Amino acid sequence: MDDMIGTTAQVEKIRVFELAAELFGVLATPMRLRILSALCDQEKSVSQLLQEIDTTQPNLSQHLNLLYRSGILARRKEGTQVIYRVQSEQAVTLCRTVCTQIAIEMDEPGSVPVTQRLTPRGGA
């Protein structure tokens, strides 16, 4: 019976890593991070997002759809417009924390010890 408990815990631990990797995969493009940043403070229509983010409408829609399907964004229809908003505040907090840290490392490279940096070694 103890072997079964140990195995269950190992499977759960592996599943945690799989789900974390899935989330990081969804967030792993600059475009999706820009979309989240644009939606941090208020909901916006696709046309409003296109005014802020330099991309094509089909490309933007593809990224929005993936963020929606993953549960990070929510959407609603208002007439012919689709309005998006952040649904997962935790995902936004995670992105904001990482992006803020990287911005600090880029702006003030000497202020963060090498052992505490998030940016890849050649990235900043």
C-alpha angles and dihedrals in degrees: 000000000000090000089056092052091049091049092049091052091049092050091049091049091050089049090053090055091046092052092046090051090049091053092046088049091055091049095042099101126080090225093059091047089052090050091051091048091051091051098043097099104028144002118264140190122243090254091052090050091050089056090056101036121055104226141097123279093243091051093048091047091051092054093043091051092052092049089048094048090049091054096245093111133036125204141196136184121244107182105304094339125094111214120203129199137171113271099173109056088177091062090050091049090051092050093044092051094050095043092047091051092049091048089053090050091051096045097042107022095173095051096074120059113237090244091059099044123116098194118094112259096263096032105091 
